[in-house]
Structures are given as structure tokens and as C-alpha cells.
Amino acid sequence: MSAARRGGDQVSVRPRLLPWPGTEGKRCYLVADEDGDGPLSRLADEMEAMQLKAGSELLGHVGAMVDDRRVGVRELRFLVKCLCEALRDALRVAESRGGRLGVGE
């Protein structure tokens, strides 16, 4: 990864897509130290891990809910909404990690 010097520190020139939206729902990026081990980078790593774990746990409930005839339309709509959010999070994590690997260049 190429880096530039700023104030004596090595700084990444490739911004990292963060796992949370910025103001007005826009994408939020971080330009970090080259090693990517600063407090915001660690927080982003933890958030990505939590998002992926939540999506995985949600998938664990899907089969049972869909097969249960007692589950109503409102519950299924809520489930779909949660699945969409989990998919959006997972895609953002994949894009961010791919960008840090140089995928798609």
C-alpha cells in the first residue's frame, strides 16, 4: 500500500470505507496511519465483526420463522427488513475489505 508522510507519520493514501454511515446517510471514510491500528480503525474492525455476527445470528432464525405457520405477516415483514439491513452491512464490509486488499483495481 502506498503511503504519504504527514507530520512525520506514515499515512495511508487509500481511504477506508467505514461500516457506519456519515452525516445524512452518506458514505464515511477514514484516512489512517499506514498500519491501520489506530483507535478508529480498531473501532471499525469491532463494528464490522458485530455486524457480521448479527447477520449470521439472524440467518439462524429465518428458517424456523418461515416454516412456522403461526408467524404473521408483520413478523415476516420485520424479518425481511432486518435481513435487508444485515445484507447492506455485509456488502459494505465486503466492499471496505476488498478496497483495502486492492480488489477491483
N, CA, C and O atoms as CSV, one atom per row, in Angstrom:
chain,resi,resn,atom,element,x,y,z
A,1,MET,N,N,0.857,-1.183,0.000
A,1,MET,CA,C,0.000,0.000,0.000
A,1,MET,C,C,0.891,1.230,0.000
A,1,MET,O,O,1.842,1.313,0.778
A,2,SER,N,N,0.599,2.144,-0.834
A,2,SER,CA,C,1.388,3.371,-0.885
A,2,SER,C,C,0.984,4.286,0.256
A,2,SER,O,O,-0.157,4.271,0.716
A,3,ALA,N,N,1.933,5.074,0.695
A,3,ALA,CA,C,1.671,5.962,1.824
A,3,ALA,C,C,2.362,7.289,1.595
A,3,ALA,O,O,3.300,7.388,0.803
A,4,ALA,N,N,1.904,8.281,2.276
A,4,ALA,CA,C,2.499,9.611,2.218
A,4,ALA,C,C,2.862,10.030,3.637
A,4,ALA,O,O,2.288,9.534,4.607
A,5,ARG,N,N,3.791,10.918,3.745
A,5,ARG,CA,C,4.180,11.416,5.069
A,5,ARG,C,C,3.394,12.666,5.399
A,5,ARG,O,O,3.235,13.561,4.569
A,6,ARG,N,N,2.902,12.712,6.631
A,6,ARG,CA,C,2.202,13.902,7.107
A,6,ARG,C,C,2.611,14.089,8.560
A,6,ARG,O,O,2.286,13.266,9.416
A,7,GLY,N,N,3.306,15.144,8.826
A,7,GLY,CA,C,3.746,15.406,10.193
A,7,GLY,C,C,4.648,14.320,10.749
A,7,GLY,O,O,4.668,14.102,11.960
A,8,GLY,N,N,5.398,13.630,9.893
A,8,GLY,CA,C,6.304,12.591,10.347
A,8,GLY,C,C,5.679,11.211,10.416
A,8,GLY,O,O,6.406,10.227,10.557
A,9,ASP,N,N,4.352,11.096,10.321
A,9,ASP,CA,C,3.672,9.803,10.381
A,9,ASP,C,C,3.398,9.292,8.977
A,9,ASP,O,O,3.105,10.068,8.068
A,10,GLN,N,N,3.495,7.985,8.808
A,10,GLN,CA,C,3.080,7.376,7.549
A,10,GLN,C,C,1.557,7.350,7.528
A,10,GLN,O,O,0.928,6.877,8.475
A,11,VAL,N,N,0.972,7.853,6.461
A,11,VAL,CA,C,-0.481,7.935,6.347
A,11,VAL,C,C,-0.913,7.207,5.082
A,11,VAL,O,O,-0.331,7.398,4.014
A,12,SER,N,N,-1.930,6.378,5.209
A,12,SER,CA,C,-2.468,5.667,4.058
A,12,SER,C,C,-3.064,6.667,3.079
A,12,SER,O,O,-3.726,7.620,3.489
A,13,VAL,N,N,-2.834,6.456,1.788
A,13,VAL,CA,C,-3.446,7.328,0.792
A,13,VAL,C,C,-4.743,6.721,0.259
A,13,VAL,O,O,-5.451,7.368,-0.513
A,14,ARG,N,N,-5.064,5.495,0.657
A,14,ARG,CA,C,-6.314,4.852,0.260
A,14,ARG,C,C,-7.279,4.932,1.444
A,14,ARG,O,O,-7.053,4.283,2.465
A,15,PRO,N,N,-8.334,5.706,1.324
A,15,PRO,CA,C,-9.275,5.821,2.436
A,15,PRO,C,C,-10.036,4.516,2.657
A,15,PRO,O,O,-10.316,3.773,1.716
A,16,ARG,N,N,-10.360,4.258,3.909
A,16,ARG,CA,C,-11.107,3.056,4.288
A,16,ARG,C,C,-12.583,3.405,4.415
A,16,ARG,O,O,-12.947,4.352,5.113
A,17,LEU,N,N,-13.426,2.642,3.743
A,17,LEU,CA,C,-14.868,2.792,3.898
A,17,LEU,C,C,-15.245,2.261,5.271
A,17,LEU,O,O,-14.980,1.102,5.592
A,18,LEU,N,N,-15.860,3.109,6.076
A,18,LEU,CA,C,-16.227,2.710,7.429
A,18,LEU,C,C,-17.573,1.986,7.441
A,18,LEU,O,O,-18.394,2.191,6.547
A,19,PRO,N,N,-17.804,1.136,8.455
A,19,PRO,CA,C,-19.023,0.327,8.488
A,19,PRO,C,C,-20.255,1.061,8.995
A,19,PRO,O,O,-21.279,0.430,9.259
A,20,TRP,N,N,-20.178,2.360,9.135
A,20,TRP,CA,C,-21.344,3.138,9.552
A,20,TRP,C,C,-21.495,4.324,8.609
A,20,TRP,O,O,-20.515,4.801,8.036
A,21,PRO,N,N,-22.715,4.792,8.453
A,21,PRO,CA,C,-22.927,5.941,7.559
A,21,PRO,C,C,-22.471,7.238,8.213
A,21,PRO,O,O,-22.438,7.366,9.437
A,22,GLY,N,N,-22.122,8.192,7.363
A,22,GLY,CA,C,-21.779,9.526,7.841
A,22,GLY,C,C,-23.032,10.373,7.936
A,22,GLY,O,O,-24.145,9.853,8.013
A,23,THR,N,N,-22.844,11.663,7.932
A,23,THR,CA,C,-23.987,12.567,8.017
A,23,THR,C,C,-24.893,12.377,6.811
A,23,THR,O,O,-24.427,12.120,5.701
A,24,GLU,N,N,-26.160,12.504,7.039
A,24,GLU,CA,C,-27.188,12.370,6.006
A,24,GLU,C,C,-27.131,11.019,5.299
A,24,GLU,O,O,-27.550,10.905,4.147
A,25,GLY,N,N,-26.613,9.992,5.982
A,25,GLY,CA,C,-26.568,8.652,5.411
A,25,GLY,C,C,-25.513,8.443,4.348
A,25,GLY,O,O,-25.485,7.402,3.693
A,26,LYS,N,N,-24.638,9.432,4.169
A,26,LYS,CA,C,-23.601,9.324,3.136
A,26,LYS,C,C,-22.472,8.423,3.620
A,26,LYS,O,O,-22.330,8.162,4.814
A,27,ARG,N,N,-21.674,7.956,2.665
A,27,ARG,CA,C,-20.530,7.113,2.997
A,27,ARG,C,C,-19.538,7.875,3.870
A,27,ARG,O,O,-19.362,9.086,3.736
A,28,CYS,N,N,-18.911,7.143,4.750
A,28,CYS,CA,C,-17.951,7.728,5.681
A,28,CYS,C,C,-16.616,7.003,5.484
A,28,CYS,O,O,-16.565,5.773,5.474
A,29,TYR,N,N,-15.547,7.770,5.330
A,29,TYR,CA,C,-14.226,7.200,5.070
A,29,TYR,C,C,-13.238,7.638,6.144
A,29,TYR,O,O,-13.406,8.672,6.790
A,30,LEU,N,N,-12.199,6.816,6.316
A,30,LEU,CA,C,-11.134,7.105,7.261
A,30,LEU,C,C,-9.804,7.038,6.528
A,30,LEU,O,O,-9.518,6.061,5.836
A,31,VAL,N,N,-8.995,8.077,6.681
A,31,VAL,CA,C,-7.608,8.047,6.228
A,31,VAL,C,C,-6.788,7.882,7.496
A,31,VAL,O,O,-6.756,8.770,8.348
A,32,ALA,N,N,-6.124,6.733,7.614
A,32,ALA,CA,C,-5.489,6.352,8.877
A,32,ALA,C,C,-3.985,6.191,8.718
A,32,ALA,O,O,-3.439,6.293,7.619
A,33,ASP,N,N,-3.331,5.936,9.850
A,33,ASP,CA,C,-1.920,5.584,9.824
A,33,ASP,C,C,-1.742,4.354,8.945
A,33,ASP,O,O,-2.667,3.559,8.778
A,34,GLU,N,N,-0.562,4.205,8.391
A,34,GLU,CA,C,-0.307,3.120,7.448
A,34,GLU,C,C,-0.598,1.748,8.049
A,34,GLU,O,O,-1.098,0.870,7.347
A,35,ASP,N,N,-0.296,1.543,9.334
A,35,ASP,CA,C,-0.523,0.223,9.928
A,35,ASP,C,C,-2.008,-0.051,10.185
A,35,ASP,O,O,-2.385,-1.193,10.447
A,36,GLY,N,N,-2.852,0.979,10.115
A,36,GLY,CA,C,-4.290,0.792,10.289
A,36,GLY,C,C,-4.674,0.290,11.659
A,36,GLY,O,O,-5.679,-0.405,11.808
A,37,ASP,N,N,-3.881,0.634,12.674
A,37,ASP,CA,C,-4.129,0.125,14.018
A,37,ASP,C,C,-4.489,1.236,14.994
A,37,ASP,O,O,-4.323,1.076,16.203
A,38,GLY,N,N,-4.978,2.356,14.485
A,38,GLY,CA,C,-5.389,3.445,15.358
A,38,GLY,C,C,-6.731,3.147,16.006
A,38,GLY,O,O,-7.376,2.157,15.664
A,39,PRO,N,N,-7.160,3.996,16.942
A,39,PRO,CA,C,-8.410,3.745,17.662
A,39,PRO,C,C,-9.642,3.685,16.755
A,39,PRO,O,O,-10.524,2.856,16.980
A,40,LEU,N,N,-9.719,4.540,15.740
A,40,LEU,CA,C,-10.880,4.484,14.841
A,40,LEU,C,C,-10.844,3.241,13.962
A,40,LEU,O,O,-11.892,2.669,13.662
A,41,SER,N,N,-9.670,2.821,13.550
A,41,SER,CA,C,-9.554,1.586,12.765
A,41,SER,C,C,-9.977,0.385,13.595
A,41,SER,O,O,-10.679,-0.497,13.100
A,42,ARG,N,N,-9.556,0.344,14.854
A,42,ARG,CA,C,-9.952,-0.763,15.737
A,42,ARG,C,C,-11.453,-0.752,15.985
A,42,ARG,O,O,-12.089,-1.805,16.001
A,43,LEU,N,N,-12.024,0.441,16.179
A,43,LEU,CA,C,-13.471,0.550,16.371
A,43,LEU,C,C,-14.211,0.055,15.128
A,43,LEU,O,O,-15.215,-0.649,15.243
A,44,ALA,N,N,-13.724,0.415,13.950
A,44,ALA,CA,C,-14.341,-0.043,12.702
A,44,ALA,C,C,-14.242,-1.564,12.573
A,44,ALA,O,O,-15.194,-2.214,12.140
A,45,ASP,N,N,-13.088,-2.133,12.949
A,45,ASP,CA,C,-12.927,-3.594,12.915
A,45,ASP,C,C,-13.943,-4.272,13.832
A,45,ASP,O,O,-14.566,-5.264,13.452
A,46,GLU,N,N,-14.106,-3.730,15.042
A,46,GLU,CA,C,-15.058,-4.294,16.002
A,46,GLU,C,C,-16.490,-4.178,15.480
A,46,GLU,O,O,-17.284,-5.108,15.625
A,47,MET,N,N,-16.813,-3.048,14.881
A,47,MET,CA,C,-18.159,-2.835,14.345
A,47,MET,C,C,-18.441,-3.802,13.201
A,47,MET,O,O,-19.528,-4.372,13.125
A,48,GLU,N,N,-17.464,-3.989,12.309
A,48,GLU,CA,C,-17.641,-4.952,11.218
A,48,GLU,C,C,-17.896,-6.350,11.767
A,48,GLU,O,O,-18.780,-7.057,11.285
A,49,ALA,N,N,-17.126,-6.749,12.773
A,49,ALA,CA,C,-17.302,-8.080,13.369
A,49,ALA,C,C,-18.691,-8.224,13.984
A,49,ALA,O,O,-19.329,-9.265,13.829
A,50,MET,N,N,-19.165,-7.193,14.677
A,50,MET,CA,C,-20.503,-7.238,15.277
A,50,MET,C,C,-21.581,-7.306,14.204
A,50,MET,O,O,-22.550,-8.050,14.351
A,51,GLN,N,N,-21.426,-6.542,13.131
A,51,GLN,CA,C,-22.416,-6.553,12.055
A,51,GLN,C,C,-22.503,-7.928,11.402
A,51,GLN,O,O,-23.600,-8.426,11.147
A,52,LEU,N,N,-21.357,-8.542,11.133
A,52,LEU,CA,C,-21.357,-9.859,10.504
A,52,LEU,C,C,-21.924,-10.922,11.439
A,52,LEU,O,O,-22.636,-11.824,10.999
A,53,LYS,N,N,-21.610,-10.817,12.722
A,53,LYS,CA,C,-22.152,-11.768,13.702
A,53,LYS,C,C,-23.669,-11.623,13.804
A,53,LYS,O,O,-24.381,-12.626,13.852
A,54,ALA,N,N,-24.168,-10.397,13.838
A,54,ALA,CA,C,-25.615,-10.166,13.921
A,54,ALA,C,C,-26.317,-10.740,12.693
A,54,ALA,O,O,-27.383,-11.342,12.818
A,55,GLY,N,N,-25.738,-10.562,11.521
A,55,GLY,CA,C,-26.320,-11.124,10.304
A,55,GLY,C,C,-26.350,-12.639,10.343
A,55,GLY,O,O,-27.329,-13.257,9.924
A,56,SER,N,N,-25.287,-13.235,10.841
A,56,SER,CA,C,-25.217,-14.688,10.956
A,56,SER,C,C,-26.265,-15.215,11.937
A,56,SER,O,O,-26.922,-16.221,11.668
A,57,GLU,N,N,-26.418,-14.537,13.067
A,57,GLU,CA,C,-27.422,-14.943,14.051
A,57,GLU,C,C,-28.831,-14.780,13.488
A,57,GLU,O,O,-29.700,-15.614,13.745
A,58,LEU,N,N,-29.062,-13.734,12.736
A,58,LEU,CA,C,-30.363,-13.507,12.114
A,58,LEU,C,C,-30.699,-14.644,11.153
A,58,LEU,O,O,-31.832,-15.125,11.126
A,59,LEU,N,N,-29.719,-15.071,10.369
A,59,LEU,CA,C,-29.944,-16.189,9.448
A,59,LEU,C,C,-30.339,-17.459,10.195
A,59,LEU,O,O,-31.077,-18.292,9.668
A,60,GLY,N,N,-29.849,-17.601,11.415
A,60,GLY,CA,C,-30.207,-18.760,12.222
A,60,GLY,C,C,-31.685,-18.807,12.576
A,60,GLY,O,O,-32.213,-19.886,12.848
A,61,HIS,N,N,-32.364,-17.674,12.580
A,61,HIS,CA,C,-33.785,-17.609,12.923
A,61,HIS,C,C,-34.697,-17.703,11.703
A,61,HIS,O,O,-35.879,-18.017,11.839
A,62,VAL,N,N,-34.174,-17.440,10.543
A,62,VAL,CA,C,-35.004,-17.322,9.343
A,62,VAL,C,C,-35.766,-18.605,9.035
A,62,VAL,O,O,-36.984,-18.574,8.857
A,63,GLY,N,N,-35.067,-19.722,8.972
A,63,GLY,CA,C,-35.713,-20.980,8.604
A,63,GLY,C,C,-36.876,-21.323,9.508
A,63,GLY,O,O,-37.950,-21.695,9.035
A,64,ALA,N,N,-36.665,-21.199,10.811
A,64,ALA,CA,C,-37.725,-21.530,11.765
A,64,ALA,C,C,-38.919,-20.598,11.608
A,64,ALA,O,O,-40.065,-21.043,11.668
A,65,MET,N,N,-38.662,-19.324,11.409
A,65,MET,CA,C,-39.771,-18.372,11.278
A,65,MET,C,C,-40.561,-18.599,10.000
A,65,MET,O,O,-41.791,-18.540,10.011
A,66,VAL,N,N,-39.876,-18.855,8.912
A,66,VAL,CA,C,-40.559,-19.053,7.636
A,66,VAL,C,C,-41.400,-20.333,7.665
A,66,VAL,O,O,-42.485,-20.378,7.087
A,67,ASP,N,N,-40.903,-21.362,8.332
A,67,ASP,CA,C,-41.623,-22.639,8.396
A,67,ASP,C,C,-42.763,-22.643,9.407
A,67,ASP,O,O,-43.624,-23.522,9.354
A,68,ASP,N,N,-42.788,-21.690,10.317
A,68,ASP,CA,C,-43.813,-21.639,11.368
A,68,ASP,C,C,-45.056,-20.918,10.846
A,68,ASP,O,O,-45.015,-19.716,10.580
A,69,ARG,N,N,-46.144,-21.644,10.703
A,69,ARG,CA,C,-47.390,-21.067,10.176
A,69,ARG,C,C,-48.003,-20.039,11.122
A,69,ARG,O,O,-48.857,-19.253,10.711
A,70,ARG,N,N,-47.578,-20.036,12.377
A,70,ARG,CA,C,-48.129,-19.072,13.337
A,70,ARG,C,C,-47.509,-17.681,13.189
A,70,ARG,O,O,-48.037,-16.700,13.712
A,71,VAL,N,N,-46.407,-17.608,12.486
A,71,VAL,CA,C,-45.743,-16.318,12.278
A,71,VAL,C,C,-46.560,-15.513,11.269
A,71,VAL,O,O,-46.860,-15.980,10.170
A,72,GLY,N,N,-46.910,-14.298,11.671
A,72,GLY,CA,C,-47.759,-13.459,10.836
A,72,GLY,C,C,-46.991,-12.598,9.846
A,72,GLY,O,O,-45.761,-12.583,9.812
A,73,VAL,N,N,-47.759,-11.892,9.053
A,73,VAL,CA,C,-47.196,-11.023,8.013
A,73,VAL,C,C,-46.327,-9.931,8.627
A,73,VAL,O,O,-45.271,-9.609,8.081
A,74,ARG,N,N,-46.747,-9.358,9.745
A,74,ARG,CA,C,-45.960,-8.279,10.367
A,74,ARG,C,C,-44.586,-8.775,10.792
A,74,ARG,O,O,-43.580,-8.094,10.594
A,75,GLU,N,N,-44.554,-9.977,11.382
A,75,GLU,CA,C,-43.267,-10.537,11.806
A,75,GLU,C,C,-42.375,-10.829,10.600
A,75,GLU,O,O,-41.171,-10.574,10.630
A,76,LEU,N,N,-42.974,-11.361,9.548
A,76,LEU,CA,C,-42.179,-11.656,8.350
A,76,LEU,C,C,-41.663,-10.383,7.687
A,76,LEU,O,O,-40.539,-10.352,7.185
A,77,ARG,N,N,-42.476,-9.346,7.685
A,77,ARG,CA,C,-42.006,-8.061,7.130
A,77,ARG,C,C,-40.845,-7.509,7.956
A,77,ARG,O,O,-39.871,-6.996,7.406
A,78,PHE,N,N,-40.957,-7.619,9.274
A,78,PHE,CA,C,-39.871,-7.173,10.145
A,78,PHE,C,C,-38.610,-7.990,9.865
A,78,PHE,O,O,-37.507,-7.445,9.814
A,79,LEU,N,N,-38.782,-9.306,9.685
A,79,LEU,CA,C,-37.654,-10.175,9.372
A,79,LEU,C,C,-36.980,-9.747,8.068
A,79,LEU,O,O,-35.753,-9.667,7.996
A,80,VAL,N,N,-37.777,-9.476,7.050
A,80,VAL,CA,C,-37.220,-9.040,5.761
A,80,VAL,C,C,-36.474,-7.719,5.922
A,80,VAL,O,O,-35.403,-7.535,5.343
A,81,LYS,N,N,-37.035,-6.802,6.706
A,81,LYS,CA,C,-36.363,-5.520,6.944
A,81,LYS,C,C,-35.003,-5.743,7.617
A,81,LYS,O,O,-34.007,-5.129,7.236
A,82,CYS,N,N,-34.973,-6.621,8.612
A,82,CYS,CA,C,-33.714,-6.917,9.308
A,82,CYS,C,C,-32.713,-7.601,8.380
A,82,CYS,O,O,-31.518,-7.308,8.426
A,83,LEU,N,N,-33.206,-8.516,7.534
A,83,LEU,CA,C,-32.323,-9.185,6.577
A,83,LEU,C,C,-31.729,-8.193,5.580
A,83,LEU,O,O,-30.554,-8.292,5.226
A,84,CYS,N,N,-32.536,-7.245,5.133
A,84,CYS,CA,C,-32.033,-6.210,4.210
A,84,CYS,C,C,-30.941,-5.380,4.868
A,84,CYS,O,O,-29.925,-5.074,4.244
A,85,GLU,N,N,-31.149,-5.019,6.119
A,85,GLU,CA,C,-30.141,-4.240,6.849
A,85,GLU,C,C,-28.859,-5.051,7.019
A,85,GLU,O,O,-27.762,-4.521,6.842
A,86,ALA,N,N,-28.990,-6.341,7.362
A,86,ALA,CA,C,-27.816,-7.198,7.537
A,86,ALA,C,C,-27.069,-7.376,6.216
A,86,ALA,O,O,-25.838,-7.380,6.194
A,87,LEU,N,N,-27.806,-7.522,5.120
A,87,LEU,CA,C,-27.168,-7.654,3.810
A,87,LEU,C,C,-26.449,-6.368,3.429
A,87,LEU,O,O,-25.337,-6.409,2.902
A,88,ARG,N,N,-27.076,-5.231,3.692
A,88,ARG,CA,C,-26.446,-3.933,3.403
A,88,ARG,C,C,-25.135,-3.804,4.187
A,88,ARG,O,O,-24.121,-3.364,3.645
A,89,ASP,N,N,-25.165,-4.191,5.463
A,89,ASP,CA,C,-23.957,-4.137,6.287
A,89,ASP,C,C,-22.876,-5.063,5.737
A,89,ASP,O,O,-21.714,-4.668,5.633
A,90,ALA,N,N,-23.253,-6.293,5.385
A,90,ALA,CA,C,-22.280,-7.270,4.888
A,90,ALA,C,C,-21.654,-6.808,3.571
A,90,ALA,O,O,-20.456,-6.988,3.351
A,91,LEU,N,N,-22.462,-6.215,2.703
A,91,LEU,CA,C,-21.927,-5.707,1.437
A,91,LEU,C,C,-20.965,-4.546,1.664
A,91,LEU,O,O,-19.962,-4.423,0.962
A,92,ARG,N,N,-21.268,-3.695,2.639
A,92,ARG,CA,C,-20.371,-2.580,2.946
A,92,ARG,C,C,-19.044,-3.111,3.500
A,92,ARG,O,O,-17.975,-2.613,3.146
A,93,VAL,N,N,-19.119,-4.127,4.374
A,93,VAL,CA,C,-17.904,-4.734,4.921
A,93,VAL,C,C,-17.080,-5.354,3.791
A,93,VAL,O,O,-15.863,-5.175,3.738
A,94,ALA,N,N,-17.739,-6.078,2.894
A,94,ALA,CA,C,-17.025,-6.704,1.775
A,94,ALA,C,C,-16.361,-5.654,0.886
A,94,ALA,O,O,-15.215,-5.822,0.469
A,95,GLU,N,N,-17.080,-4.579,0.601
A,95,GLU,CA,C,-16.508,-3.510,-0.228
A,95,GLU,C,C,-15.310,-2.866,0.465
A,95,GLU,O,O,-14.290,-2.598,-0.170
A,96,SER,N,N,-15.434,-2.622,1.755
A,96,SER,CA,C,-14.350,-2.000,2.512
A,96,SER,C,C,-13.119,-2.898,2.540
A,96,SER,O,O,-12.001,-2.443,2.300
A,97,ARG,N,N,-13.335,-4.173,2.834
A,97,ARG,CA,C,-12.203,-5.100,2.908
A,97,ARG,C,C,-11.585,-5.321,1.533
A,97,ARG,O,O,-10.363,-5.416,1.410
A,98,GLY,N,N,-12.411,-5.402,0.509
A,98,GLY,CA,C,-11.891,-5.542,-0.852
A,98,GLY,C,C,-11.056,-4.340,-1.254
A,98,GLY,O,O,-10.024,-4.484,-1.909
A,99,GLY,N,N,-11.506,-3.146,-0.860
A,99,GLY,CA,C,-10.757,-1.929,-1.158
A,99,GLY,C,C,-9.399,-1.907,-0.489
A,99,GLY,O,O,-8.428,-1.398,-1.049
A,100,ARG,N,N,-9.332,-2.464,0.719
A,100,ARG,CA,C,-8.053,-2.495,1.432
A,100,ARG,C,C,-7.113,-3.545,0.864
A,100,ARG,O,O,-5.899,-3.462,1.048
A,101,LEU,N,N,-7.673,-4.535,0.173
A,101,LEU,CA,C,-6.840,-5.556,-0.469
A,101,LEU,C,C,-6.432,-5.154,-1.877
A,101,LEU,O,O,-5.582,-5.796,-2.493
A,102,GLY,N,N,-7.043,-4.085,-2.383
A,102,GLY,CA,C,-6.760,-3.646,-3.739
A,102,GLY,C,C,-7.577,-4.400,-4.776
A,102,GLY,O,O,-7.237,-4.380,-5.959
A,103,VAL,N,N,-8.658,-5.070,-4.352
A,103,VAL,CA,C,-9.516,-5.824,-5.267
A,103,VAL,C,C,-10.260,-4.853,-6.167
A,103,VAL,O,O,-10.739,-3.814,-5.711
A,104,GLY,N,N,-10.352,-5.188,-7.424
A,104,GLY,CA,C,-11.093,-4.363,-8.372
A,104,GLY,C,C,-10.264,-3.280,-9.033
A,104,GLY,O,O,-10.804,-2.448,-9.762
A,105,GLU,N,N,-8.976,-3.276,-8.795
A,105,GLU,CA,C,-8.112,-2.257,-9.412
A,105,GLU,C,C,-7.541,-2.759,-10.704
A,105,GLU,O,O,-6.790,-2.043,-11.367
